[in-house]
Amino acid sequence: MVTSTRRKSTSIRKEIAAFKRQRILEVASELFARHGYESTTLDEVAARIEVTKPFIYSYYSNKGELLREICERGIRLSTAALEAALAEPASPTEQLHEIVRAVGRIIVDNRDYISVYQAEEKNLTTEDARKIRALRHEFDLRLTELLEKGRSSGEFDIQHAQRSALWIGGLLTWIASWYHEGGKWSAEEIIEDAVYTVNKIVMPRRG
């Protein structure tokens, strides 16, 4: 009984800590996206959350660590969505459609994180930048493998699977740069248009 209570208490503490880290990330990504990484201080992040700067330091050792986690977020979520789609017993076409929809939604929901990475990669440490590029390479590699599989099965008509994977990844990433909540097009319209466009890239011509 005591052990069970202790485990429950530990779990609750972890959930609270994860919530606080997430809140810091959300506010920092918003400020970095609006004002730039170099122009934003941790004092401003703390003030927006209505906490002290030492509170921030209890979760992140410095501003650079915050930037790294923000820049990692989009690619880690996207890779997880890709792997989930690849694990489904579906055709390459169905898996590709699921990847585009899932990653498109991730980018829409986390566009500040993606925008910060695009604008502030130069401010990452050399090691952090290398690690994030390795994560992106793994995503591109797994997508390339799917495209190769679809080409082998005759579902896809592409000249070069790796280049096609890069085209698709770029198409999805740019959603973060021009989609705006409450804008002319809804997120659903954008995502379905991305699926349509990716089809144009990979599908054989009819007739």
C-alpha positions in Angstrom: 0.0 0.0 0.0 2.8 2.4 1.0 4.7 1.5 -2.2 1.7 2.1 -4.4 1.1 5.5 -2.8 4.7 6.4 -3.2 4.6 5.4 -6.9 1.4 7.5 -7.4 3.0 10.5 -5.7 6.1 10.2 -7.9 4.0 9.9 -11.0 2.1 13.1 -10.1 5.3 15.0 -9.5 6.6 13.9 -12.9 3.4 15.0 -14.6 3.6 18.4 -12.8 7.2 18.9 -13.8 6.4 17.9 -17.4 3.6 20.5 -17.5 5.9 23.2 -16.2 8.6 22.4 -18.7 6.0 22.5 -21.4 4.7 25.8 -20.3 8.2 27.3 -20.4 8.7 25.9 -23.9 5.4 27.3 -25.2 6.1 30.8 -23.9 9.8 30.8 -24.9 8.9 29.6 -28.5 6.3 32.3 -28.8 8.7 35.0 -27.7 11.6 33.7 -29.8 9.3 33.5 -32.9 8.0 37.1 -32.3 11.1 38.9 -31.2 14.0 36.7 -32.0 16.2 34.5 -29.9 18.9 37.0 -29.2 16.5 39.8 -28.4 14.5 37.7 -25.8 15.7 37.3 -22.3 14.9 34.7 -19.7 13.6 37.5 -17.5 10.9 38.1 -20.2 10.1 34.5 -20.4 9.7 34.3 -16.6 7.6 37.5 -16.6 5.2 36.2 -19.2 4.7 33.0 -17.1 4.6 35.1 -13.9 7.4 33.2 -12.2 11.0 34.1 -11.2 14.0 33.5 -13.4 15.3 30.9 -10.8 12.1 29.0 -11.6 13.2 28.8 -15.2 16.7 27.6 -14.2 15.2 24.8 -12.2 14.2 23.2 -15.5 16.6 24.7 -18.0 20.2 25.5 -17.3 20.4 28.3 -19.8 18.6 29.9 -22.8 20.6 27.8 -25.2 19.1 24.6 -23.7 15.7 26.1 -24.2 16.4 26.8 -27.9 17.7 23.3 -28.4 14.6 21.7 -27.0 12.3 24.0 -29.1 14.2 23.2 -32.2 14.1 19.5 -31.5 10.4 19.3 -30.9 9.0 19.4 -34.4 11.3 16.8 -35.8 10.9 14.4 -32.8 7.1 14.6 -33.0 7.2 14.3 -36.8 9.5 11.2 -36.6 7.2 9.6 -34.1 4.2 10.2 -36.4 6.1 8.7 -39.3 7.1 5.6 -37.4 3.5 5.1 -36.2 2.3 5.3 -39.8 4.9 2.9 -41.0 3.9 0.4 -38.3 0.3 0.3 -39.7 -0.5 -2.7 -42.0 -1.3 -0.4 -45.0 -0.1 0.2 -48.5 2.8 2.7 -49.2 0.2 5.1 -50.6 -2.0 4.9 -47.4 1.1 5.2 -45.2 2.3 8.2 -47.1 -1.1 9.9 -46.8 -1.1 9.3 -43.1 2.4 10.7 -42.7 1.5 13.9 -44.6 -1.7 14.4 -42.6 0.0 13.7 -39.2 3.1 15.7 -39.8 1.0 18.5 -41.4 -1.1 18.7 -38.2 2.1 18.7 -36.0 3.5 21.6 -38.0 0.2 23.5 -37.8 -0.1 22.9 -34.0 3.6 23.7 -33.4 4.4 26.3 -36.0 6.2 28.6 -33.5 8.7 25.7 -32.8 9.2 25.1 -36.5 9.6 28.8 -37.3 12.1 29.3 -34.4 14.2 26.4 -35.8 14.2 27.9 -39.3 15.2 31.3 -38.1 17.5 30.5 -35.2 19.4 27.4 -36.2 22.5 29.7 -36.4 22.3 30.2 -32.6 22.4 26.5 -31.7 25.7 25.2 -30.5 27.7 23.2 -33.1 26.9 19.9 -31.2 23.1 20.7 -30.8 22.9 21.6 -34.5 24.6 18.4 -35.5 22.3 16.3 -33.4 19.2 18.0 -34.8 20.4 17.6 -38.4 21.0 13.9 -37.6 17.3 13.6 -36.5 16.2 15.3 -39.7 18.3 12.9 -41.7 16.7 9.9 -40.0 13.3 11.2 -40.9 14.3 11.8 -44.5 15.9 8.3 -44.6 12.8 6.6 -43.4 10.6 8.5 -45.8 13.0 7.6 -48.6 12.6 4.0 -47.7 8.9 4.3 -48.0 9.1 6.0 -51.4 11.4 3.3 -52.6 9.0 0.6 -51.5 6.1 2.4 -53.3 8.2 2.7 -56.4 9.1 -1.0 -56.3 5.4 -1.9 -55.9 4.4 0.3 -58.9 2.4 2.7 -56.7 4.8 5.6 -57.1 6.4 7.1 -60.2 9.5 8.9 -59.0 12.9 9.4 -60.5 14.9 9.6 -57.3 13.4 8.6 -53.9 15.8 10.6 -51.7 15.2 13.8 -53.7 11.4 13.2 -53.6 11.6 12.7 -49.8 13.4 16.1 -49.6 10.7 17.8 -51.7 8.0 16.4 -49.5 9.7 17.4 -46.3 10.3 20.9 -47.6 6.7 21.2 -48.7 5.5 20.3 -45.2 8.0 22.4 -43.3 7.0 25.6 -45.2 3.5 25.3 -43.8 4.9 26.9 -40.6 6.0 29.9 -42.5 2.7 30.9 -44.1 -0.1 29.3 -42.3 -1.9 31.5 -39.8 -4.7 30.6 -37.5 -7.9 32.4 -38.5 -6.4 33.1 -42.0 -7.9 32.6 -45.4 -7.5 28.8 -45.3 -8.3 26.4 -42.5 -5.7 23.9 -41.2 -7.8 21.1 -42.6 -7.8 22.7 -46.1 -4.0 23.2 -45.9 -3.3 19.6 -44.8 -5.6 18.1 -47.4 -4.0 20.3 -50.1 -0.6 19.0 -49.0 -1.9 15.4 -49.5 -3.1 16.3 -53.0 0.2 18.0 -53.8 2.3 15.1 -52.6 0.1 12.8 -54.7 1.1 14.9 -57.7 4.7 14.4 -56.8 4.7 10.6 -56.5 1.7 9.2 -58.3 1.9 7.8 -61.9 0.3 9.9 -64.6 -3.1 8.7 -65.8 -3.7 8.0 -69.5 
